[in-house]
Amino acid sequence: MSETVEIAALGHGGDGIAETGEGRVFVPFTLAGETVTIERGGSRGRLLRVDHASPLRVSPVCRHFGTCGGCALQHMERDAYLAWKREIVARSFALAGVEAAVEPAVPIRVGSRRRAVFTAVREARGVMLGFQRRGSNELVAVEECPVLVPGIATRLGMFREIAALVAKARRPVRIAVLAADNGLDIAVSGGGRPDERLLSALGRFGGDPALARLTLDGREVFASRRPEIDVGGAMLLPPAGGFVQASAAAEAALAEVVIAHVGDARPVLDLFAGCGTFSLRLARRAPVTAVEGEAAALAALDEAVRRSRGSRPVTTRRRDLFRNPMAPEELAAFGAVVFDPPAAGAKAQSEALARSRIPKIAAISCNPATLARDARILVDGGYRLERVMPVDQFLFSAEVEVVATFSRPAGRD
């Protein structure tokens, strides 16, 4: 049964919120101030019709918007959308009890996302390739994705061909694609144990000059060249399927803040260093110790360091910083710390940092809530929060990347 509701606000997940006599209802693809007709299912509402549209409503840039789960907010005017992203961060810090003058969100243009993970499934009618519907395991086949860089968006047919070779009935296959500076890096997983016929068929894609590397469940099918990404004059060498910041422009904005804050401090400790996004940049000016728990990422960083020219020494250490954070006495040797943890944040490591005497700290996170929690720990330990800058790295989604900088005032315990 349908009903008409008023949307009072946007929730942190990007859904409109309607207050009704039966409780709060979350309605995707709506905006504050709109009157909409929905079909209710518990606390969720499916949008049937917009009866009175907000003046902030705009036409989406993708025909799949509303079915594909990749984007939540293509229907919102740009300035209002960026203000909402900033507010997500400001609210997170306020809830954590941290005073923060959150800067305007740095905008990122459409068509700039350089990595994506597609899902492919073989069905009776053929192979479907796309993204999952929001809040569901249902796969939505996509024929376009304006968010992605053209090098990926124009190759959906090729990814579907690769999936057709690998996918088995009803077993999902994941295709992670990175647009490196020198070609596409494609990592396929979920294909099971390949035979020689499959490897030979996949190997034919090596003749495509746009492809740099193809791996299948960790096995290298071909590598015409090692995928590379320029990071301030050094070359990042990401492992197959490894983590890389989603947008080159967003990464550059984050790095600019980090490097400016670190300044002339040395040596520098880079925690949760990955394959070197910040370590390689920092090493252009100071010795760096890079700590990371994933062996493949550290191996890639080691190789990148060996290839670098004109950099200061980079020492790598493998360590699980969640189970075994760097202790205050270990931190004492460093002039600055940079940390970029997964979405869960770095609570234990922040507690150790709060007891240290490190003069400068820069933190990067894709989760404002856990960053705000970690900031609370640092502030309680005597640090001063200096900058909080959101970056709209995850375009049209409810996610936002944030960089925050901290300093310990001289003489404060």
Residue pairs with C-beta under 8 A, 6 or more apart in sequence:
1 39
1 40
2 37
2 38
2 39
2 48
3 37
3 38
3 39
3 40
4 35
4 36
4 37
4 38
4 51
5 18
5 20
5 25
5 27
5 35
5 36
5 38
5 45
6 18
6 19
6 34
6 35
7 16
7 17
7 18
7 27
7 30
7 31
7 32
7 33
7 34
7 35
7 36
8 16
8 17
8 18
8 19
8 32
9 16
9 17
9 32
10 16
10 17
10 31
10 32
10 84
11 17
11 26
12 88
12 91
12 398
13 26
13 72
13 398
14 28
14 72
14 73
14 397
14 398
15 26
15 27
15 28
15 30
15 72
16 26
16 27
16 28
16 29
16 30
16 31
16 32
16 34
16 36
17 24
17 25
17 26
17 27
18 24
18 25
18 26
18 27
18 36
18 38
18 45
23 43
24 43
25 38
25 40
25 43
25 44
25 45
26 43
26 44
26 45
27 36
27 38
27 44
27 45
27 46
27 47
28 47
28 72
28 134
29 47
29 65
29 66
29 72
29 75
30 36
30 47
30 50
31 53
31 54
31 56
31 57
31 75
31 76
32 54
33 54
34 50
34 51
34 52
34 53
34 54
34 57
35 50
35 51
35 52
36 47
36 48
36 49
36 50
36 51
37 47
37 48
37 49
37 51
38 45
38 46
38 47
38 48
39 45
39 46
39 48
40 46
44 135
50 57
56 76
56 77
56 80
57 75
57 76
57 77
58 74
58 75
58 76
58 77
58 78
59 75
60 66
60 71
60 74
60 75
61 74
61 110
61 146
62 68
62 71
62 74
62 144
62 145
62 146
62 147
63 143
63 144
64 130
64 140
64 142
64 143
64 144
64 145
65 71
65 74
65 75
67 133
67 140
68 130
68 131
68 133
68 140
68 142
69 131
69 132
69 133
69 134
69 135
69 136
69 140
70 131
70 145
70 147
70 396
70 397
71 147
71 395
71 396
71 397
72 134
72 396
72 397
72 398
73 81
73 84
73 396
73 397
73 398
74 396
76 84
78 107
82 104
82 105
82 107
82 392
83 104
83 105
85 105
85 390
85 392
85 400
86 102
86 103
86 104
86 105
86 390
88 368
88 390
88 398
88 400
89 100
89 102
89 105
89 368
89 388
89 390
89 400
89 402
90 100
90 102
92 368
92 369
92 371
92 372
93 99
93 100
93 102
93 368
93 372
93 375
93 388
94 100
95 369
95 372
96 369
96 372
96 373
96 375
96 376
97 376
98 372
98 375
98 376
98 379
98 385
99 385
100 372
100 375
100 385
100 388
100 404
101 388
102 388
102 389
102 390
103 387
103 388
103 389
103 390
104 390
105 390
105 391
105 392
105 400
106 250
106 253
106 389
106 390
106 391
106 392
107 392
108 247
108 249
108 250
108 391
108 392
108 393
108 395
109 249
110 146
110 147
110 395
111 146
111 147
111 148
111 149
111 150
111 153
112 149
112 247
112 248
112 249
112 395
113 147
113 148
113 149
113 152
113 246
113 247
113 395
114 148
114 149
114 152
114 178
114 179
114 244
114 246
114 247
114 248
115 176
115 177
115 178
115 179
115 244
115 246
116 145
116 148
116 152
116 176
116 177
117 174
117 175
117 176
117 177
118 129
118 130
118 131
118 159
118 163
118 174
118 175
118 176
118 177
119 129
119 130
119 131
119 132
119 139
119 172
119 173
119 174
119 175
120 127
120 128
120 129
120 159
120 160
120 163
120 166
120 167
120 172
120 173
120 174
120 175
121 127
121 128
121 139
121 167
121 170
121 171
121 172
121 173
122 163
122 164
122 167
122 168
122 169
122 170
122 171
123 169
123 170
126 164
127 160
127 163
127 164
127 167
128 139
128 141
129 141
129 142
129 156
129 159
129 160
129 163
129 175
130 139
130 140
130 141
130 142
131 139
131 140
131 142
132 138
132 139
132 140
133 139
133 140
139 172
142 156
143 156
144 153
144 156
145 152
145 153
145 156
146 153
147 395
147 396
149 179
151 179
151 184
151 210
152 177
152 179
152 184
155 177
155 184
155 210
158 205
158 208
159 175
159 177
159 186
162 175
162 186
162 188
162 202
162 205
162 214
163 173
163 175
163 188
165 198
165 201
165 202
166 173
166 188
166 190
166 191
166 194
166 198
166 202
166 216
167 173
167 191
168 191
168 192
171 190
171 192
172 190
173 188
173 189
173 190
173 191
174 188
174 189
174 190
175 186
175 187
175 188
176 186
176 187
176 188
176 189
176 241
177 184
177 185
177 186
177 187
178 184
178 185
178 227
178 238
178 244
180 212
180 227
180 228
180 229
180 238
181 228
181 229
181 230
182 212
182 225
182 227
182 228
183 209
183 210
183 211
183 212
183 213
183 224
183 225
183 227
184 210
184 211
184 212
185 212
185 213
185 227
185 238
185 240
186 211
186 213
186 214
186 215
187 214
187 215
187 240
187 241
188 214
188 215
188 216
188 217
189 216
189 217
189 218
189 241
190 217
191 198
191 216
191 217
192 217
194 202
194 216
194 217
194 219
198 216
199 216
199 221
202 214
202 216
202 221
202 222
203 221
203 222
205 211
205 214
205 222
206 214
206 221
206 222
206 224
209 224
211 224
212 223
212 224
212 225
212 226
212 227
213 220
213 222
213 223
213 224
213 225
213 226
213 227
213 240
214 220
214 221
214 222
214 223
215 221
215 240
215 241
218 240
220 240
226 237
227 237
227 238
228 235
228 236
228 237
229 235
229 236
229 238
229 244
229 248
230 236
231 251
231 255
231 276
231 277
231 280
231 281
232 255
232 280
232 281
232 284
233 284
233 310
234 276
234 280
234 281
234 283
234 284
234 304
234 308
234 311
235 280
235 304
235 307
235 308
236 244
236 275
236 276
236 277
236 280
236 300
236 304
237 275
237 300
237 301
237 303
237 304
237 307
238 244
238 275
238 300
239 275
239 296
239 297
239 299
239 300
242 274
242 275
242 294
242 296
242 297
242 300
243 274
243 275
243 297
244 275
244 277
245 251
245 254
245 277
245 393
245 401
246 393
246 394
247 393
247 395
250 391
250 392
250 393
250 401
251 277
253 389
253 391
254 364
254 391
254 401
254 403
255 277
255 278
255 281
257 362
257 387
257 389
257 403
257 405
258 278
258 281
258 282
258 338
258 362
258 364
258 403
258 405
259 281
259 282
259 285
261 336
261 360
261 362
261 386
261 387
261 405
262 268
262 282
262 286
262 336
262 338
262 360
262 362
263 336
263 360
264 285
264 286
265 286
265 335
265 336
265 359
265 360
266 285
266 286
266 287
266 335
266 336
267 286
267 287
267 288
267 289
267 333
267 334
267 335
268 282
268 286
268 287
268 288
268 289
268 334
268 335
268 336
268 337
268 338
269 288
269 289
269 291
269 326
269 331
269 334
269 336
269 337
269 338
269 358
270 278
270 279
270 282
270 288
270 289
270 290
270 291
270 337
270 338
270 339
271 291
271 321
271 326
271 337
271 338
271 339
271 340
271 341
271 346
271 349
272 291
272 292
272 293
272 321
272 339
272 340
272 341
272 342
272 346
273 279
273 290
273 291
273 292
273 297
273 298
273 301
273 316
273 340
274 292
274 294
274 297
274 301
274 340
275 297
275 298
275 300
275 301
275 304
276 290
276 300
276 301
276 304
276 305
276 314
277 340
278 338
278 340
278 364
279 288
279 290
279 301
279 314
280 301
280 304
280 305
280 308
280 311
280 314
282 288
282 338
283 305
283 308
283 311
283 312
283 313
283 314
284 310
284 311
284 312
285 312
286 312
286 335
287 312
287 313
287 314
287 315
288 312
288 313
288 314
288 315
289 314
289 315
289 316
289 317
289 334
290 298
290 301
290 314
290 315
290 316
290 317
291 316
291 317
291 318
291 319
291 321
291 326
292 298
292 301
292 316
292 317
292 318
292 319
293 318
293 319
293 320
293 321
293 322
295 318
298 316
298 318
301 314
301 316
302 316
305 311
305 314
305 316
319 326
321 341
321 346
321 348
321 349
322 344
322 346
322 348
322 349
325 346
325 348
325 349
325 351
325 352
326 349
326 352
327 352
328 352
328 353
328 355
328 356
328 357
331 337
331 352
331 353
331 356
331 357
331 358
332 356
332 357
334 358
335 358
335 359
335 360
336 358
336 359
336 360
336 361
336 362
337 353
337 358
337 360
337 361
337 362
338 361
338 362
338 363
338 364
339 346
339 349
339 353
339 361
339 362
339 363
339 364
340 363
340 364
340 365
341 349
341 365
341 370
343 365
343 366
343 367
343 370
344 367
344 370
345 365
345 367
345 370
345 371
345 373
345 374
346 363
346 370
346 374
347 370
347 373
347 374
347 377
350 374
350 377
350 378
351 377
353 361
353 377
353 378
353 381
354 377
354 378
354 380
354 381
354 382
354 383
355 381
357 408
358 408
359 407
359 408
360 405
360 406
360 407
360 408
361 378
361 383
361 405
361 406
361 407
362 403
362 404
362 405
362 406
363 371
363 374
363 375
363 403
363 404
363 405
363 406
364 401
364 402
364 403
365 371
365 374
365 401
365 402
365 404
366 393
366 394
366 399
366 400
366 401
366 402
368 390
368 400
368 402
371 402
371 404
375 385
375 404
375 406
378 385
378 406
379 385
379 406
382 408
382 409
382 412
382 413
383 406
383 407
383 408
384 406
384 407
384 408
384 409
385 404
385 405
385 406
386 405
386 406
386 407
387 403
387 404
387 405
388 402
388 403
388 404
389 402
389 403
389 404
390 400
390 401
390 402
391 400
391 401
391 402
391 403
392 400
392 401
393 399
393 400
393 401
394 400
394 401
